[in-house]
Amino acid sequence: MYVCHNCEKEIEEIGNFVRCPYCAWRILYKPPLPVARSIRAD
Ligand SMILES: [Zn+2]
């Protein structure tokens, strides 16, 4: 899944880097993974 850098809408599957179907922006990025940090409660 990718996120448009302009309108910040989620775009599910893209074969190559094409463009945003909403605003035609060409810069897309992957959102950060939810487990990027290692936080332990103890
Ligand atoms: Zn967009």
mmCIF file of the protein (N, C-alpha, C, O) and its ligand, coordinates in Angstrom:
data_MODEL
# 
_entry.id   MODEL 
# 
loop_
_entity.id 
_entity.type 
_entity.pdbx_number_of_molecules 
1 polymer     1 
2 non-polymer 1 
# 
_entity_poly.entity_id                      1 
_entity_poly.type                           'polypeptide(L)' 
_entity_poly.nstd_linkage                   no 
_entity_poly.nstd_monomer                   no 
_entity_poly.pdbx_seq_one_letter_code       MYVCHNCEKEIEEIGNFVRCPYCAWRILYKPPLPVARSIRAD 
_entity_poly.pdbx_seq_one_letter_code_can   MYVCHNCEKEIEEIGNFVRCPYCAWRILYKPPLPVARSIRAD 
_entity_poly.pdbx_strand_id                 A 
# 
loop_
_entity_poly_seq.entity_id 
_entity_poly_seq.num 
_entity_poly_seq.mon_id 
_entity_poly_seq.hetero 
1 1  MET n 
1 2  TYR n 
1 3  VAL n 
1 4  CYS n 
1 5  HIS n 
1 6  ASN n 
1 7  CYS n 
1 8  GLU n 
1 9  LYS n 
1 10 GLU n 
1 11 ILE n 
1 12 GLU n 
1 13 GLU n 
1 14 ILE n 
1 15 GLY n 
1 16 ASN n 
1 17 PHE n 
1 18 VAL n 
1 19 ARG n 
1 20 CYS n 
1 21 PRO n 
1 22 TYR n 
1 23 CYS n 
1 24 ALA n 
1 25 TRP n 
1 26 ARG n 
1 27 ILE n 
1 28 LEU n 
1 29 TYR n 
1 30 LYS n 
1 31 PRO n 
1 32 PRO n 
1 33 LEU n 
1 34 PRO n 
1 35 VAL n 
1 36 ALA n 
1 37 ARG n 
1 38 SER n 
1 39 ILE n 
1 40 ARG n 
1 41 ALA n 
1 42 ASP n 
# 
loop_
_struct_asym.id 
_struct_asym.entity_id 
A 1 
B 2 
# 
loop_
_chem_comp.id 
_chem_comp.type 
_chem_comp.mon_nstd_flag 
ALA 'L-peptide linking' y 
ARG 'L-peptide linking' y 
ASN 'L-peptide linking' y 
ASP 'L-peptide linking' y 
CYS 'L-peptide linking' y 
GLU 'L-peptide linking' y 
GLY 'peptide linking'   y 
HIS 'L-peptide linking' y 
ILE 'L-peptide linking' y 
LEU 'L-peptide linking' y 
LYS 'L-peptide linking' y 
MET 'L-peptide linking' y 
PHE 'L-peptide linking' y 
PRO 'L-peptide linking' y 
SER 'L-peptide linking' y 
TRP 'L-peptide linking' y 
TYR 'L-peptide linking' y 
VAL 'L-peptide linking' y 
ZN  non-polymer         . 
# 
_pdbx_entity_nonpoly.entity_id   2 
_pdbx_entity_nonpoly.name        ? 
_pdbx_entity_nonpoly.comp_id     ZN 
# 
_pdbx_nonpoly_scheme.asym_id         B 
_pdbx_nonpoly_scheme.entity_id       2 
_pdbx_nonpoly_scheme.mon_id          ZN 
_pdbx_nonpoly_scheme.ndb_seq_num     1 
_pdbx_nonpoly_scheme.pdb_seq_num     101 
_pdbx_nonpoly_scheme.auth_seq_num    101 
_pdbx_nonpoly_scheme.pdb_mon_id      ZN 
_pdbx_nonpoly_scheme.auth_mon_id     ZN 
_pdbx_nonpoly_scheme.pdb_strand_id   A 
_pdbx_nonpoly_scheme.pdb_ins_code    . 
# 
loop_
_atom_site.group_PDB 
_atom_site.id 
_atom_site.type_symbol 
_atom_site.label_atom_id 
_atom_site.label_alt_id 
_atom_site.label_comp_id 
_atom_site.label_asym_id 
_atom_site.label_entity_id 
_atom_site.label_seq_id 
_atom_site.pdbx_PDB_ins_code 
_atom_site.Cartn_x 
_atom_site.Cartn_y 
_atom_site.Cartn_z 
_atom_site.occupancy 
_atom_site.B_iso_or_equiv 
_atom_site.pdbx_formal_charge 
_atom_site.auth_seq_id 
_atom_site.auth_comp_id 
_atom_site.auth_asym_id 
_atom_site.auth_atom_id 
_atom_site.pdbx_PDB_model_num 
ATOM   1   N  N  . MET A 1 1  ? 0.837  -1.194 0.000   1.00 0.00 ? 1   MET A N  1 
ATOM   2   C  CA . MET A 1 1  ? 0.000  0.000  0.000   1.00 0.00 ? 1   MET A CA 1 
ATOM   3   C  C  . MET A 1 1  ? 0.875  1.247  0.000   1.00 0.00 ? 1   MET A C  1 
ATOM   4   O  O  . MET A 1 1  ? 1.924  1.290  0.643   1.00 0.00 ? 1   MET A O  1 
ATOM   5   N  N  . TYR A 1 2  ? 0.434  2.233  -0.714  1.00 0.00 ? 2   TYR A N  1 
ATOM   6   C  CA . TYR A 1 2  ? 1.176  3.480  -0.789  1.00 0.00 ? 2   TYR A CA 1 
ATOM   7   C  C  . TYR A 1 2  ? 0.290  4.644  -0.367  1.00 0.00 ? 2   TYR A C  1 
ATOM   8   O  O  . TYR A 1 2  ? -0.935 4.529  -0.332  1.00 0.00 ? 2   TYR A O  1 
ATOM   9   N  N  . VAL A 1 3  ? 0.916  5.742  -0.056  1.00 0.00 ? 3   VAL A N  1 
ATOM   10  C  CA . VAL A 1 3  ? 0.196  6.957  0.291   1.00 0.00 ? 3   VAL A CA 1 
ATOM   11  C  C  . VAL A 1 3  ? 0.681  8.080  -0.608  1.00 0.00 ? 3   VAL A C  1 
ATOM   12  O  O  . VAL A 1 3  ? 1.881  8.270  -0.802  1.00 0.00 ? 3   VAL A O  1 
ATOM   13  N  N  . CYS A 1 4  ? -0.269 8.817  -1.148  1.00 0.00 ? 4   CYS A N  1 
ATOM   14  C  CA . CYS A 1 4  ? 0.088  9.938  -2.014  1.00 0.00 ? 4   CYS A CA 1 
ATOM   15  C  C  . CYS A 1 4  ? 0.719  11.047 -1.189  1.00 0.00 ? 4   CYS A C  1 
ATOM   16  O  O  . CYS A 1 4  ? 0.241  11.373 -0.103  1.00 0.00 ? 4   CYS A O  1 
ATOM   17  N  N  . HIS A 1 5  ? 1.780  11.619 -1.701  1.00 0.00 ? 5   HIS A N  1 
ATOM   18  C  CA . HIS A 1 5  ? 2.481  12.655 -0.964  1.00 0.00 ? 5   HIS A CA 1 
ATOM   19  C  C  . HIS A 1 5  ? 1.742  13.986 -1.036  1.00 0.00 ? 5   HIS A C  1 
ATOM   20  O  O  . HIS A 1 5  ? 2.043  14.906 -0.275  1.00 0.00 ? 5   HIS A O  1 
ATOM   21  N  N  . ASN A 1 6  ? 0.799  14.089 -1.926  1.00 0.00 ? 6   ASN A N  1 
ATOM   22  C  CA . ASN A 1 6  ? 0.089  15.349 -2.119  1.00 0.00 ? 6   ASN A CA 1 
ATOM   23  C  C  . ASN A 1 6  ? -1.241 15.366 -1.380  1.00 0.00 ? 6   ASN A C  1 
ATOM   24  O  O  . ASN A 1 6  ? -1.474 16.232 -0.537  1.00 0.00 ? 6   ASN A O  1 
ATOM   25  N  N  . CYS A 1 7  ? -2.115 14.414 -1.693  1.00 0.00 ? 7   CYS A N  1 
ATOM   26  C  CA . CYS A 1 7  ? -3.439 14.405 -1.081  1.00 0.00 ? 7   CYS A CA 1 
ATOM   27  C  C  . CYS A 1 7  ? -3.511 13.426 0.079   1.00 0.00 ? 7   CYS A C  1 
ATOM   28  O  O  . CYS A 1 7  ? -4.522 13.361 0.779   1.00 0.00 ? 7   CYS A O  1 
ATOM   29  N  N  . GLU A 1 8  ? -2.441 12.661 0.287   1.00 0.00 ? 8   GLU A N  1 
ATOM   30  C  CA . GLU A 1 8  ? -2.335 11.739 1.413   1.00 0.00 ? 8   GLU A CA 1 
ATOM   31  C  C  . GLU A 1 8  ? -3.439 10.697 1.441   1.00 0.00 ? 8   GLU A C  1 
ATOM   32  O  O  . GLU A 1 8  ? -3.872 10.262 2.508   1.00 0.00 ? 8   GLU A O  1 
ATOM   33  N  N  . LYS A 1 9  ? -3.888 10.305 0.267   1.00 0.00 ? 9   LYS A N  1 
ATOM   34  C  CA . LYS A 1 9  ? -4.861 9.232  0.201   1.00 0.00 ? 9   LYS A CA 1 
ATOM   35  C  C  . LYS A 1 9  ? -4.140 7.914  0.003   1.00 0.00 ? 9   LYS A C  1 
ATOM   36  O  O  . LYS A 1 9  ? -3.057 7.856  -0.579  1.00 0.00 ? 9   LYS A O  1 
ATOM   37  N  N  . GLU A 1 10 ? -4.761 6.863  0.498   1.00 0.00 ? 10  GLU A N  1 
ATOM   38  C  CA . GLU A 1 10 ? -4.150 5.550  0.404   1.00 0.00 ? 10  GLU A CA 1 
ATOM   39  C  C  . GLU A 1 10 ? -4.422 4.929  -0.964  1.00 0.00 ? 10  GLU A C  1 
ATOM   40  O  O  . GLU A 1 10 ? -5.542 4.968  -1.475  1.00 0.00 ? 10  GLU A O  1 
ATOM   41  N  N  . ILE A 1 11 ? -3.386 4.367  -1.530  1.00 0.00 ? 11  ILE A N  1 
ATOM   42  C  CA . ILE A 1 11 ? -3.482 3.717  -2.822  1.00 0.00 ? 11  ILE A CA 1 
ATOM   43  C  C  . ILE A 1 11 ? -3.024 2.285  -2.639  1.00 0.00 ? 11  ILE A C  1 
ATOM   44  O  O  . ILE A 1 11 ? -1.909 2.037  -2.180  1.00 0.00 ? 11  ILE A O  1 
ATOM   45  N  N  . GLU A 1 12 ? -3.870 1.357  -2.992  1.00 0.00 ? 12  GLU A N  1 
ATOM   46  C  CA . GLU A 1 12 ? -3.601 -0.018 -2.596  1.00 0.00 ? 12  GLU A CA 1 
ATOM   47  C  C  . GLU A 1 12 ? -2.443 -0.650 -3.377  1.00 0.00 ? 12  GLU A C  1 
ATOM   48  O  O  . GLU A 1 12 ? -1.352 -0.806 -2.827  1.00 0.00 ? 12  GLU A O  1 
ATOM   49  N  N  . GLU A 1 13 ? -2.647 -0.999 -4.588  1.00 0.00 ? 13  GLU A N  1 
ATOM   50  C  CA . GLU A 1 13 ? -1.623 -1.759 -5.286  1.00 0.00 ? 13  GLU A CA 1 
ATOM   51  C  C  . GLU A 1 13 ? -1.213 -1.051 -6.563  1.00 0.00 ? 13  GLU A C  1 
ATOM   52  O  O  . GLU A 1 13 ? -2.039 -0.678 -7.396  1.00 0.00 ? 13  GLU A O  1 
ATOM   53  N  N  . ILE A 1 14 ? 0.089  -0.881 -6.683  1.00 0.00 ? 14  ILE A N  1 
ATOM   54  C  CA . ILE A 1 14 ? 0.605  -0.228 -7.871  1.00 0.00 ? 14  ILE A CA 1 
ATOM   55  C  C  . ILE A 1 14 ? 1.694  -1.114 -8.458  1.00 0.00 ? 14  ILE A C  1 
ATOM   56  O  O  . ILE A 1 14 ? 2.612  -1.530 -7.752  1.00 0.00 ? 14  ILE A O  1 
ATOM   57  N  N  . GLY A 1 15 ? 1.591  -1.398 -9.732  1.00 0.00 ? 15  GLY A N  1 
ATOM   58  C  CA . GLY A 1 15 ? 2.597  -2.231 -10.374 1.00 0.00 ? 15  GLY A CA 1 
ATOM   59  C  C  . GLY A 1 15 ? 3.927  -1.519 -10.397 1.00 0.00 ? 15  GLY A C  1 
ATOM   60  O  O  . GLY A 1 15 ? 4.914  -2.014 -9.852  1.00 0.00 ? 15  GLY A O  1 
ATOM   61  N  N  . ASN A 1 16 ? 3.959  -0.376 -11.017 1.00 0.00 ? 16  ASN A N  1 
ATOM   62  C  CA . ASN A 1 16 ? 5.142  0.475  -10.994 1.00 0.00 ? 16  ASN A CA 1 
ATOM   63  C  C  . ASN A 1 16 ? 4.748  1.800  -10.370 1.00 0.00 ? 16  ASN A C  1 
ATOM   64  O  O  . ASN A 1 16 ? 3.581  2.012  -10.040 1.00 0.00 ? 16  ASN A O  1 
ATOM   65  N  N  . PHE A 1 17 ? 5.694  2.674  -10.209 1.00 0.00 ? 17  PHE A N  1 
ATOM   66  C  CA . PHE A 1 17 ? 5.336  4.012  -9.752  1.00 0.00 ? 17  PHE A CA 1 
ATOM   67  C  C  . PHE A 1 17 ? 4.630  4.759  -10.865 1.00 0.00 ? 17  PHE A C  1 
ATOM   68  O  O  . PHE A 1 17 ? 5.265  5.298  -11.771 1.00 0.00 ? 17  PHE A O  1 
ATOM   69  N  N  . VAL A 1 18 ? 3.347  4.783  -10.788 1.00 0.00 ? 18  VAL A N  1 
ATOM   70  C  CA . VAL A 1 18 ? 2.582  5.453  -11.836 1.00 0.00 ? 18  VAL A CA 1 
ATOM   71  C  C  . VAL A 1 18 ? 2.232  6.859  -11.363 1.00 0.00 ? 18  VAL A C  1 
ATOM   72  O  O  . VAL A 1 18 ? 3.043  7.778  -11.481 1.00 0.00 ? 18  VAL A O  1 
ATOM   73  N  N  . ARG A 1 19 ? 1.040  7.022  -10.833 1.00 0.00 ? 19  ARG A N  1 
ATOM   74  C  CA . ARG A 1 19 ? 0.642  8.311  -10.286 1.00 0.00 ? 19  ARG A CA 1 
ATOM   75  C  C  . ARG A 1 19 ? -0.614 8.132  -9.475  1.00 0.00 ? 19  ARG A C  1 
ATOM   76  O  O  . ARG A 1 19 ? -1.304 7.119  -9.596  1.00 0.00 ? 19  ARG A O  1 
ATOM   77  N  N  . CYS A 1 20 ? -0.907 9.095  -8.661  1.00 0.00 ? 20  CYS A N  1 
ATOM   78  C  CA . CYS A 1 20 ? -2.079 9.029  -7.810  1.00 0.00 ? 20  CYS A CA 1 
ATOM   79  C  C  . CYS A 1 20 ? -3.343 9.120  -8.661  1.00 0.00 ? 20  CYS A C  1 
ATOM   80  O  O  . CYS A 1 20 ? -3.452 10.025 -9.488  1.00 0.00 ? 20  CYS A O  1 
ATOM   81  N  N  . PRO A 1 21 ? -4.294 8.213  -8.484  1.00 0.00 ? 21  PRO A N  1 
ATOM   82  C  CA . PRO A 1 21 ? -5.539 8.260  -9.260  1.00 0.00 ? 21  PRO A CA 1 
ATOM   83  C  C  . PRO A 1 21 ? -6.466 9.383  -8.833  1.00 0.00 ? 21  PRO A C  1 
ATOM   84  O  O  . PRO A 1 21 ? -7.458 9.652  -9.511  1.00 0.00 ? 21  PRO A O  1 
ATOM   85  N  N  . TYR A 1 22 ? -6.166 10.039 -7.733  1.00 0.00 ? 22  TYR A N  1 
ATOM   86  C  CA . TYR A 1 22 ? -7.042 11.099 -7.237  1.00 0.00 ? 22  TYR A CA 1 
ATOM   87  C  C  . TYR A 1 22 ? -6.590 12.467 -7.712  1.00 0.00 ? 22  TYR A C  1 
ATOM   88  O  O  . TYR A 1 22 ? -7.401 13.275 -8.163  1.00 0.00 ? 22  TYR A O  1 
ATOM   89  N  N  . CYS A 1 23 ? -5.298 12.725 -7.612  1.00 0.00 ? 23  CYS A N  1 
ATOM   90  C  CA . CYS A 1 23 ? -4.814 14.061 -7.939  1.00 0.00 ? 23  CYS A CA 1 
ATOM   91  C  C  . CYS A 1 23 ? -3.719 14.023 -8.997  1.00 0.00 ? 23  CYS A C  1 
ATOM   92  O  O  . CYS A 1 23 ? -3.175 15.061 -9.374  1.00 0.00 ? 23  CYS A O  1 
ATOM   93  N  N  . ALA A 1 24 ? -3.396 12.816 -9.476  1.00 0.00 ? 24  ALA A N  1 
ATOM   94  C  CA . ALA A 1 24 ? -2.386 12.652 -10.525 1.00 0.00 ? 24  ALA A CA 1 
ATOM   95  C  C  . ALA A 1 24 ? -0.992 13.042 -10.060 1.00 0.00 ? 24  ALA A C  1 
ATOM   96  O  O  . ALA A 1 24 ? -0.110 13.307 -10.878 1.00 0.00 ? 24  ALA A O  1 
ATOM   97  N  N  . TRP A 1 25 ? -0.795 13.078 -8.759  1.00 0.00 ? 25  TRP A N  1 
ATOM   98  C  CA . TRP A 1 25 ? 0.532  13.345 -8.213  1.00 0.00 ? 25  TRP A CA 1 
ATOM   99  C  C  . TRP A 1 25 ? 1.419  12.123 -8.429  1.00 0.00 ? 25  TRP A C  1 
ATOM   100 O  O  . TRP A 1 25 ? 0.947  10.988 -8.377  1.00 0.00 ? 25  TRP A O  1 
ATOM   101 N  N  . ARG A 1 26 ? 2.652  12.354 -8.662  1.00 0.00 ? 26  ARG A N  1 
ATOM   102 C  CA . ARG A 1 26 ? 3.540  11.251 -9.034  1.00 0.00 ? 26  ARG A CA 1 
ATOM   103 C  C  . ARG A 1 26 ? 4.396  10.767 -7.877  1.00 0.00 ? 26  ARG A C  1 
ATOM   104 O  O  . ARG A 1 26 ? 5.077  9.748  -7.998  1.00 0.00 ? 26  ARG A O  1 
ATOM   105 N  N  . ILE A 1 27 ? 4.375  11.469 -6.777  1.00 0.00 ? 27  ILE A N  1 
ATOM   106 C  CA . ILE A 1 27 ? 5.216  11.071 -5.659  1.00 0.00 ? 27  ILE A CA 1 
ATOM   107 C  C  . ILE A 1 27 ? 4.384  10.282 -4.661  1.00 0.00 ? 27  ILE A C  1 
ATOM   108 O  O  . ILE A 1 27 ? 3.486  10.818 -4.013  1.00 0.00 ? 27  ILE A O  1 
ATOM   109 N  N  . LEU A 1 28 ? 4.698  9.009  -4.554  1.00 0.00 ? 28  LEU A N  1 
ATOM   110 C  CA . LEU A 1 28 ? 4.006  8.146  -3.612  1.00 0.00 ? 28  LEU A CA 1 
ATOM   111 C  C  . LEU A 1 28 ? 5.028  7.565  -2.651  1.00 0.00 ? 28  LEU A C  1 
ATOM   112 O  O  . LEU A 1 28 ? 6.191  7.377  -3.009  1.00 0.00 ? 28  LEU A O  1 
ATOM   113 N  N  . TYR A 1 29 ? 4.604  7.289  -1.467  1.00 0.00 ? 29  TYR A N  1 
ATOM   114 C  CA . TYR A 1 29 ? 5.536  6.694  -0.504  1.00 0.00 ? 29  TYR A CA 1 
ATOM   115 C  C  . TYR A 1 29 ? 4.822  5.637  0.302   1.00 0.00 ? 29  TYR A C  1 
ATOM   116 O  O  . TYR A 1 29 ? 3.597  5.632  0.414   1.00 0.00 ? 29  TYR A O  1 
ATOM   117 N  N  . LYS A 1 30 ? 5.608  4.750  0.855   1.00 0.00 ? 30  LYS A N  1 
ATOM   118 C  CA . LYS A 1 30 ? 5.042  3.735  1.717   1.00 0.00 ? 30  LYS A CA 1 
ATOM   119 C  C  . LYS A 1 30 ? 4.886  4.296  3.124   1.00 0.00 ? 30  LYS A C  1 
ATOM   120 O  O  . LYS A 1 30 ? 5.812  4.910  3.655   1.00 0.00 ? 30  LYS A O  1 
ATOM   121 N  N  . PRO A 1 31 ? 3.733  4.090  3.726   1.00 0.00 ? 31  PRO A N  1 
ATOM   122 C  CA . PRO A 1 31 ? 3.557  4.531  5.104   1.00 0.00 ? 31  PRO A CA 1 
ATOM   123 C  C  . PRO A 1 31 ? 4.423  3.705  6.031   1.00 0.00 ? 31  PRO A C  1 
ATOM   124 O  O  . PRO A 1 31 ? 4.678  2.534  5.751   1.00 0.00 ? 31  PRO A O  1 
ATOM   125 N  N  . PRO A 1 32 ? 4.877  4.281  7.121   1.00 0.00 ? 32  PRO A N  1 
ATOM   126 C  CA . PRO A 1 32 ? 5.748  3.577  8.062   1.00 0.00 ? 32  PRO A CA 1 
ATOM   127 C  C  . PRO A 1 32 ? 5.029  2.387  8.683   1.00 0.00 ? 32  PRO A C  1 
ATOM   128 O  O  . PRO A 1 32 ? 3.819  2.414  8.910   1.00 0.00 ? 32  PRO A O  1 
ATOM   129 N  N  . LEU A 1 33 ? 5.784  1.372  8.943   1.00 0.00 ? 33  LEU A N  1 
ATOM   130 C  CA . LEU A 1 33 ? 5.205  0.179  9.547   1.00 0.00 ? 33  LEU A CA 1 
ATOM   131 C  C  . LEU A 1 33 ? 4.787  0.465  10.983  1.00 0.00 ? 33  LEU A C  1 
ATOM   132 O  O  . LEU A 1 33 ? 5.427  1.256  11.674  1.00 0.00 ? 33  LEU A O  1 
ATOM   133 N  N  . PRO A 1 34 ? 3.725  -0.172 11.425  1.00 0.00 ? 34  PRO A N  1 
ATOM   134 C  CA . PRO A 1 34 ? 3.230  0.083  12.795  1.00 0.00 ? 34  PRO A CA 1 
ATOM   135 C  C  . PRO A 1 34 ? 4.157  -0.457 13.869  1.00 0.00 ? 34  PRO A C  1 
ATOM   136 O  O  . PRO A 1 34 ? 4.044  -0.053 15.027  1.00 0.00 ? 34  PRO A O  1 
ATOM   137 N  N  . VAL A 1 35 ? 5.059  -1.347 13.529  1.00 0.00 ? 35  VAL A N  1 
ATOM   138 C  CA . VAL A 1 35 ? 5.956  -1.917 14.531  1.00 0.00 ? 35  VAL A CA 1 
ATOM   139 C  C  . VAL A 1 35 ? 7.389  -1.439 14.292  1.00 0.00 ? 35  VAL A C  1 
ATOM   140 O  O  . VAL A 1 35 ? 8.348  -2.201 14.412  1.00 0.00 ? 35  VAL A O  1 
ATOM   141 N  N  . ALA A 1 36 ? 7.503  -0.158 13.950  1.00 0.00 ? 36  ALA A N  1 
ATOM   142 C  CA . ALA A 1 36 ? 8.820  0.379  13.654  1.00 0.00 ? 36  ALA A CA 1 
ATOM   143 C  C  . ALA A 1 36 ? 9.659  0.518  14.927  1.00 0.00 ? 36  ALA A C  1 
ATOM   144 O  O  . ALA A 1 36 ? 10.880 0.368  14.893  1.00 0.00 ? 36  ALA A O  1 
ATOM   145 N  N  . ARG A 1 37 ? 9.003  0.802  16.033  1.00 0.00 ? 37  ARG A N  1 
ATOM   146 C  CA . ARG A 1 37 ? 9.721  0.975  17.287  1.00 0.00 ? 37  ARG A CA 1 
ATOM   147 C  C  . ARG A 1 37 ? 9.553  -0.248 18.175  1.00 0.00 ? 37  ARG A C  1 
ATOM   148 O  O  . ARG A 1 37 ? 8.538  -0.943 18.124  1.00 0.00 ? 37  ARG A O  1 
ATOM   149 N  N  . SER A 1 38 ? 10.540 -0.485 18.961  1.00 0.00 ? 38  SER A N  1 
ATOM   150 C  CA . SER A 1 38 ? 10.447 -1.595 19.889  1.00 0.00 ? 38  SER A CA 1 
ATOM   151 C  C  . SER A 1 38 ? 10.188 -1.051 21.294  1.00 0.00 ? 38  SER A C  1 
ATOM   152 O  O  . SER A 1 38 ? 11.118 -0.754 22.044  1.00 0.00 ? 38  SER A O  1 
ATOM   153 N  N  . ILE A 1 39 ? 8.936  -0.932 21.623  1.00 0.00 ? 39  ILE A N  1 
ATOM   154 C  CA . ILE A 1 39 ? 8.543  -0.411 22.931  1.00 0.00 ? 39  ILE A CA 1 
ATOM   155 C  C  . ILE A 1 39 ? 8.106  -1.570 23.822  1.00 0.00 ? 39  ILE A C  1 
ATOM   156 O  O  . ILE A 1 39 ? 7.234  -2.360 23.461  1.00 0.00 ? 39  ILE A O  1 
ATOM   157 N  N  . ARG A 1 40 ? 8.717  -1.649 24.961  1.00 0.00 ? 40  ARG A N  1 
ATOM   158 C  CA . ARG A 1 40 ? 8.358  -2.715 25.897  1.00 0.00 ? 40  ARG A CA 1 
ATOM   159 C  C  . ARG A 1 40 ? 7.789  -2.103 27.174  1.00 0.00 ? 40  ARG A C  1 
ATOM   160 O  O  . ARG A 1 40 ? 8.311  -1.114 27.689  1.00 0.00 ? 40  ARG A O  1 
ATOM   161 N  N  . ALA A 1 41 ? 6.740  -2.691 27.664  1.00 0.00 ? 41  ALA A N  1 
ATOM   162 C  CA . ALA A 1 41 ? 6.065  -2.145 28.838  1.00 0.00 ? 41  ALA A CA 1 
ATOM   163 C  C  . ALA A 1 41 ? 6.861  -2.403 30.116  1.00 0.00 ? 41  ALA A C  1 
ATOM   164 O  O  . ALA A 1 41 ? 6.755  -1.656 31.088  1.00 0.00 ? 41  ALA A O  1 
ATOM   165 N  N  . ASP A 1 42 ? 7.636  -3.442 30.099  1.00 0.00 ? 42  ASP A N  1 
ATOM   166 C  CA . ASP A 1 42 ? 8.378  -3.752 31.308  1.00 0.00 ? 42  ASP A CA 1 
ATOM   167 C  C  . ASP A 1 42 ? 9.807  -3.236 31.169  1.00 0.00 ? 42  ASP A C  1 
ATOM   168 O  O  . ASP A 1 42 ? 10.612 -3.394 32.086  1.00 0.00 ? 42  ASP A O  1 
HETATM 169 ZN ZN . ZN  B 2 .  ? -2.972 12.194 -4.586  1.00 0.00 2 101 ZN  A ZN 1 
# 
